[in-house]
Amino acid sequence: MNDTKNILIAWLSSTTSVLAAIEYRELITIVSAIVLPVLFFTIGKTVDVLVQVYLKNKEKKE
């Protein structure tokens, strides 16, 4: 549920840039307005998971 909420927040925060890209009507602008939020979300989630794994492993060693 938390991941779904985060995805919705990422998409909703990019709504204005998507609408502006559609108004501007250039393909690269539209693609970047859609792809960049997904890319940033994926990178952020990956870092989050890696930190959690690192902390779990550190906790097990102690």
matplotlib code that plots the C-alpha trace (Angstrom):
import matplotlib.pyplot as plt

x = [0.0, 2.8, 4.4, 1.2, 0.7, 4.3, 3.7, 0.5, 2.2, 5.0, 2.5, 0.3, 3.2, 4.2, 0.7, 1.5, 4.6, 2.7, 0.0, 2.6, 4.4, 1.1, 0.5, 4.0, 3.5, 7.0, 7.7, 10.9, 9.1, 6.2, 8.5, 10.6, 7.6, 6.4, 9.7, 11.6, 9.2, 9.1, 12.9, 13.4, 10.8, 12.7, 16.0, 14.6, 13.0, 16.2, 18.2, 15.6, 15.7, 19.5, 19.6, 17.1, 19.1, 22.3, 20.8, 19.4, 22.8, 24.5, 21.9, 22.5, 26.3, 25.9]
y = [0.0, 2.4, 1.8, 2.5, 5.7, 6.8, 6.1, 8.1, 11.0, 10.9, 10.9, 13.6, 15.9, 15.7, 16.5, 20.1, 19.3, 16.7, 19.2, 21.8, 19.3, 18.4, 22.1, 22.6, 19.6, 18.4, 14.7, 15.0, 17.3, 14.9, 11.9, 13.6, 14.8, 11.2, 9.3, 11.5, 11.1, 7.4, 7.3, 9.4, 7.2, 4.1, 5.4, 6.6, 3.3, 1.4, 3.5, 3.0, -0.8, -0.9, 1.2, -1.1, -4.2, -2.6, -1.8, -5.3, -6.9, -4.5, -5.4, -9.1, -8.8, -7.1]
z = [0.0, 0.8, -2.6, -4.3, -2.4, -3.3, -7.0, -7.0, -5.3, -7.9, -10.7, -9.2, -8.6, -12.3, -13.6, -14.3, -16.2, -18.2, -19.1, -20.0, -22.2, -24.0, -24.5, -25.9, -28.2, -28.5, -28.2, -26.1, -23.6, -23.3, -22.8, -20.3, -18.3, -18.1, -17.8, -15.4, -12.4, -12.9, -13.2, -10.0, -8.1, -9.2, -8.1, -4.8, -4.1, -5.0, -2.6, 0.1, -0.3, -0.3, 2.9, 4.5, 3.5, 4.7, 8.1, 8.5, 7.7, 10.1, 12.8, 12.3, 12.6, 16.0]

ax = plt.figure().add_subplot(projection="3d")
ax.plot(x, y, z, "-o")
ax.set_aspect("equal")
plt.show()
